[in-house]
Every structure is written in structure tokens, then in C-alpha cells.
Amino acid sequence: MTFARPRVVVTGLGVVSPLGADLGTTLSALAERRTAIRELTLFDARGFAQTLAAEVPDFDVRPFFRTPKALKTADRRARFAVAAAAQALVHAGLTEDGREELGVILGTAGGDLRFPDLLHGLRRASTTDPLDLPHFASQILSGTNPLWLILCLPNMVSAHVGIQTGAQGPNNTLMGDEAAGLAAIGEAALVLESGEARAMLAGGAESPVHAHSWASLQQQNPGLPFPVPGEGAGIFLLELEASARARGARILATLLGAGTAADGDAARAEERAVRTALDRAGLKDAETTRVPRLSDRIGHLFAAAGPVALALATAGAAPGAHILASAASISGMSSAIVLGLPGKEP
């Protein structure tokens, strides 16, 4: 006997991008053919082969935080994620009721490790005796920001979203680079299908515009300019279709298929992930519209790239369209999502 899997739908979208602090502003900027790539301002990149970035313009994130005091423990990734998640909830019209059955799964490549804080502690910890570990440890701890670890933990992105939105359901963070954001959407759908939650906030958030990232990217591309990094967040509100219809929600899309794969060859891994997602959706590649990558306009958003591009495509696709987004990581991980948009109203 076979059982039909419950259908998972998209009811809300939230986007923070270098082209704007919300979905509408970003869509307008794309329509005007604007680009966010310019000389970076967040740190001094002289000495690196790349001095361009796509930075999110300043905007006030305080209205999105229930407890503004939490801002001092939230890095840029977490702030973007909280803002995008709050936007997705408003877009979906999901009220405070039922937040105990709302979960969070986000993908991210990690933070900046707050190197200025670490260097300050290391300077204090210098000693003539390289084996004087107690002295070294005591000095570095006393000279480092006591909030350093909380600001650096990768799972704080999902934790902040859960706390600030009141989501009391499953909460998880997927660590990776390009593939993690779309993989988080697929995993969130599995959580819904299992009955552990009725709604899930899922997507990716990144802010790789810092010296640690620049050094890592240059190491991968010695002597050459590397892909222009960007920052932002793209978050979907996913719900079980029955729950969404019961509360009268507007259904933006249905999640038809998801796939992940790992292979030493990134292109081969992406092909396998796409094939899995298409098979689960019961579609052929020719029956879908590929979501364009936007790195030439908003930079390379790593784990947030797929969710941001997919959210923008969902908002702008024609009724009845099937859209396919995929992402491949240099580590060999890959992920893909297929969405189906509702047809025209009779």
C-alpha cells in the first residue's frame, strides 16, 4: 500500500539583497537593470586581488527584532535572516497563533570569526615562553570580546530567527556554501511531511564581505580576481497545503520536488540533484524554467544565492509555470528545488 505525501506549499517570501532591503525593492531594481556591485566599504581590501563587493545598503533592522537587545549578539547574517523571515511571515499573513508549530531551517557558509577581536586578544597574550599555555589562555580570554563565540556560532542564524519570530518548532542550521540554502528548503519540506511542524521558515543567509572570506577566496584564486561576493538572505515560508488552505492563505507555489547529491565533480553532483528533483516532481527538464543566477547583479551570495534567486523568480514567474533552481558547491555538494506556480484563475 502506498500513501500520498502531504503537499507542501509556499505562502510567504522574504528577501534582503544588495539591491534592496525587501522583495519589492529588489524586484524593481532588477527590472531597471541596476547592479549592486561596486567598491566595498565594510573593510579595507587593499592588497587583495578583488576590491569589489555587493553590500546590502543600510536599513533599520530594529523593527524586526522583538528584543532589540539581541542585536549586540547578532552578526550581519543573522540580522538579514531575521528581517527576511519577518517579511516572509507578513507576506504569508501568518499571525502569532500557532507559532509553537513553526520551525526554522537555514543554510549558511559561516561567519567572519570576528578576527579583529581575536587579534586584540592575541596581542595581549604574547609571551616569551611559547609553552606557557595557562598564561596565554588567561590573557587571550581577558582580551577577547566575551560575546565572541555567540557572534561566531553558525547556528546563531537560525537561533535568532526562531527567537525573534517566536518559532517554537524544529530549529536547525545547514552548514555549507552554495548548496546549503536550497538544501534547507528541501529539508524543511521533509519536516513538514513528517508532521513535526505545520509551517517552516527555510532558505539561506550570508554576509561574506569580510577579510577572512577575502583571504580564503584569494587562496582559491591566487593572483587573480575572484567572484564578487555579495550578502543577503532569502527565506520562504512553507506550509502543509491543508493548513494553508484552512487559514485561507494565498498559495504562491507548490514544492514539487527537491534533490541533493554529493560528488567530487561539482557539475556531476548538480546534474544528479536536478534529476532527483525532477523525478520527484514528475517533470522533464524541458518542462521547467531554470532560475537564472544573479551573481552579475548582486554578487555571489553563497548559501543565500539559490533561495534569493528562487524567491525573486517565484514572485515574477507566469501563472502555471514550473521553475527549477539548482546550486553546486566547490565541496561537491549540490541541491535543487522545483516549484509549480498556480494557474490562472478561471
PECORFEN-V32930 format. One record per residue. N is the residue number from 1. D_LAST is the distance of its C-alpha to the last C-alpha in Angstrom with 2 decimals. Layout:
# PECORFEN-V32930
n=N d_last=D_LAST
n=N d_last=D_LAST
This chain:
# PECORFEN-V32930
n=1 d_last=35.69
n=2 d_last=32.86
n=3 d_last=30.74
n=4 d_last=27.20
n=5 d_last=27.33
n=6 d_last=25.34
n=7 d_last=22.42
n=8 d_last=23.14
n=9 d_last=20.62
n=10 d_last=21.19
n=11 d_last=20.72
n=12 d_last=23.27
n=13 d_last=25.01
n=14 d_last=28.48
n=15 d_last=30.39
n=16 d_last=33.92
n=17 d_last=35.00
n=18 d_last=37.80
n=19 d_last=35.41
n=20 d_last=34.50
n=21 d_last=34.69
n=22 d_last=30.96
n=23 d_last=27.63
n=24 d_last=26.81
n=25 d_last=30.33
n=26 d_last=30.41
n=27 d_last=27.18
n=28 d_last=28.60
n=29 d_last=31.92
n=30 d_last=30.44
n=31 d_last=28.55
n=32 d_last=31.96
n=33 d_last=33.58
n=34 d_last=35.99
n=35 d_last=38.10
n=36 d_last=39.70
n=37 d_last=42.62
n=38 d_last=45.97
n=39 d_last=49.44
n=40 d_last=49.25
n=41 d_last=50.71
n=42 d_last=50.60
n=43 d_last=53.87
n=44 d_last=56.55
n=45 d_last=55.69
n=46 d_last=58.76
n=47 d_last=60.29
n=48 d_last=57.01
n=49 d_last=55.68
n=50 d_last=52.35
n=51 d_last=52.08
n=52 d_last=48.40
n=53 d_last=45.65
n=54 d_last=42.18
n=55 d_last=42.82
n=56 d_last=40.42
n=57 d_last=41.36
n=58 d_last=42.98
n=59 d_last=40.77
n=60 d_last=41.62
n=61 d_last=40.63
n=62 d_last=42.46
n=63 d_last=39.50
n=64 d_last=37.84
n=65 d_last=40.97
n=66 d_last=41.61
n=67 d_last=45.23
n=68 d_last=46.21
n=69 d_last=49.49
n=70 d_last=47.66
n=71 d_last=47.21
n=72 d_last=50.78
n=73 d_last=49.92
n=74 d_last=46.63
n=75 d_last=46.83
n=76 d_last=44.38
n=77 d_last=42.16
n=78 d_last=41.93
n=79 d_last=41.24
n=80 d_last=38.37
n=81 d_last=36.97
n=82 d_last=37.26
n=83 d_last=35.56
n=84 d_last=32.62
n=85 d_last=32.29
n=86 d_last=32.37
n=87 d_last=29.65
n=88 d_last=27.43
n=89 d_last=28.02
n=90 d_last=27.22
n=91 d_last=24.05
n=92 d_last=22.98
n=93 d_last=24.20
n=94 d_last=26.58
n=95 d_last=29.41
n=96 d_last=33.01
n=97 d_last=32.41
n=98 d_last=32.47
n=99 d_last=34.06
n=100 d_last=36.53
n=101 d_last=33.81
n=102 d_last=32.80
n=103 d_last=34.50
n=104 d_last=35.25
n=105 d_last=35.84
n=106 d_last=36.57
n=107 d_last=38.16
n=108 d_last=40.97
n=109 d_last=43.91
n=110 d_last=46.35
n=111 d_last=48.12
n=112 d_last=51.03
n=113 d_last=53.76
n=114 d_last=55.01
n=115 d_last=57.84
n=116 d_last=59.56
n=117 d_last=60.04
n=118 d_last=61.42
n=119 d_last=63.74
n=120 d_last=65.11
n=121 d_last=65.99
n=122 d_last=67.47
n=123 d_last=69.74
n=124 d_last=71.09
n=125 d_last=71.58
n=126 d_last=73.78
n=127 d_last=77.04
n=128 d_last=80.02
n=129 d_last=79.88
n=130 d_last=76.85
n=131 d_last=77.43
n=132 d_last=77.42
n=133 d_last=74.02
n=134 d_last=74.43
n=135 d_last=75.23
n=136 d_last=72.33
n=137 d_last=69.83
n=138 d_last=71.09
n=139 d_last=71.03
n=140 d_last=67.59
n=141 d_last=66.09
n=142 d_last=67.83
n=143 d_last=66.70
n=144 d_last=63.00
n=145 d_last=60.24
n=146 d_last=59.98
n=147 d_last=56.18
n=148 d_last=56.23
n=149 d_last=54.99
n=150 d_last=52.16
n=151 d_last=50.96
n=152 d_last=51.13
n=153 d_last=49.74
n=154 d_last=46.54
n=155 d_last=44.91
n=156 d_last=45.26
n=157 d_last=41.93
n=158 d_last=40.04
n=159 d_last=42.62
n=160 d_last=42.12
n=161 d_last=38.33
n=162 d_last=38.83
n=163 d_last=41.43
n=164 d_last=39.75
n=165 d_last=36.32
n=166 d_last=37.92
n=167 d_last=36.44
n=168 d_last=38.68
n=169 d_last=37.17
n=170 d_last=38.26
n=171 d_last=39.41
n=172 d_last=40.34
n=173 d_last=40.98
n=174 d_last=40.81
n=175 d_last=43.52
n=176 d_last=43.09
n=177 d_last=42.27
n=178 d_last=39.22
n=179 d_last=37.80
n=180 d_last=38.08
n=181 d_last=34.98
n=182 d_last=32.43
n=183 d_last=34.61
n=184 d_last=34.35
n=185 d_last=30.55
n=186 d_last=30.99
n=187 d_last=33.75
n=188 d_last=31.79
n=189 d_last=29.12
n=190 d_last=32.05
n=191 d_last=33.31
n=192 d_last=30.04
n=193 d_last=29.93
n=194 d_last=33.54
n=195 d_last=32.81
n=196 d_last=35.17
n=197 d_last=32.62
n=198 d_last=29.20
n=199 d_last=28.51
n=200 d_last=30.25
n=201 d_last=30.93
n=202 d_last=31.46
n=203 d_last=32.27
n=204 d_last=35.38
n=205 d_last=37.81
n=206 d_last=40.72
n=207 d_last=43.46
n=208 d_last=45.81
n=209 d_last=47.40
n=210 d_last=50.88
n=211 d_last=54.19
n=212 d_last=53.88
n=213 d_last=50.69
n=214 d_last=52.29
n=215 d_last=55.36
n=216 d_last=53.37
n=217 d_last=51.28
n=218 d_last=54.41
n=219 d_last=56.14
n=220 d_last=53.39
n=221 d_last=53.78
n=222 d_last=57.49
n=223 d_last=58.43
n=224 d_last=54.94
n=225 d_last=52.08
n=226 d_last=49.46
n=227 d_last=45.65
n=228 d_last=44.88
n=229 d_last=43.98
n=230 d_last=41.28
n=231 d_last=40.35
n=232 d_last=37.36
n=233 d_last=34.94
n=234 d_last=31.40
n=235 d_last=30.19
n=236 d_last=27.04
n=237 d_last=26.29
n=238 d_last=25.35
n=239 d_last=24.53
n=240 d_last=24.15
n=241 d_last=20.53
n=242 d_last=21.71
n=243 d_last=23.60
n=244 d_last=20.89
n=245 d_last=18.40
n=246 d_last=21.37
n=247 d_last=22.05
n=248 d_last=18.49
n=249 d_last=18.62
n=250 d_last=16.00
n=251 d_last=15.87
n=252 d_last=16.63
n=253 d_last=17.39
n=254 d_last=18.77
n=255 d_last=22.39
n=256 d_last=22.54
n=257 d_last=26.21
n=258 d_last=29.41
n=259 d_last=32.81
n=260 d_last=36.28
n=261 d_last=39.41
n=262 d_last=42.98
n=263 d_last=45.21
n=264 d_last=48.13
n=265 d_last=46.17
n=266 d_last=43.27
n=267 d_last=41.34
n=268 d_last=41.76
n=269 d_last=40.64
n=270 d_last=37.45
n=271 d_last=36.75
n=272 d_last=37.25
n=273 d_last=35.02
n=274 d_last=32.18
n=275 d_last=32.73
n=276 d_last=32.67
n=277 d_last=29.41
n=278 d_last=27.77
n=279 d_last=29.28
n=280 d_last=27.97
n=281 d_last=24.46
n=282 d_last=24.86
n=283 d_last=24.27
n=284 d_last=26.52
n=285 d_last=27.54
n=286 d_last=26.08
n=287 d_last=22.56
n=288 d_last=22.83
n=289 d_last=23.45
n=290 d_last=26.77
n=291 d_last=27.04
n=292 d_last=29.84
n=293 d_last=32.98
n=294 d_last=33.82
n=295 d_last=37.56
n=296 d_last=38.46
n=297 d_last=36.74
n=298 d_last=37.17
n=299 d_last=39.95
n=300 d_last=40.27
n=301 d_last=38.81
n=302 d_last=39.98
n=303 d_last=38.16
n=304 d_last=35.74
n=305 d_last=34.82
n=306 d_last=32.20
n=307 d_last=30.41
n=308 d_last=30.48
n=309 d_last=29.15
n=310 d_last=26.42
n=311 d_last=25.37
n=312 d_last=25.29
n=313 d_last=23.30
n=314 d_last=20.72
n=315 d_last=20.37
n=316 d_last=20.09
n=317 d_last=18.26
n=318 d_last=15.16
n=319 d_last=11.89
n=320 d_last=12.49
n=321 d_last=16.19
n=322 d_last=19.12
n=323 d_last=22.00
n=324 d_last=25.60
n=325 d_last=28.43
n=326 d_last=32.03
n=327 d_last=35.41
n=328 d_last=38.97
n=329 d_last=42.06
n=330 d_last=45.55
n=331 d_last=46.64
n=332 d_last=44.75
n=333 d_last=41.88
n=334 d_last=38.31
n=335 d_last=34.83
n=336 d_last=31.25
n=337 d_last=27.76
n=338 d_last=24.46
n=339 d_last=21.20
n=340 d_last=17.63
n=341 d_last=14.95
n=342 d_last=11.49
n=343 d_last=8.82
n=344 d_last=6.30
n=345 d_last=3.83
n=346 d_last=0.00
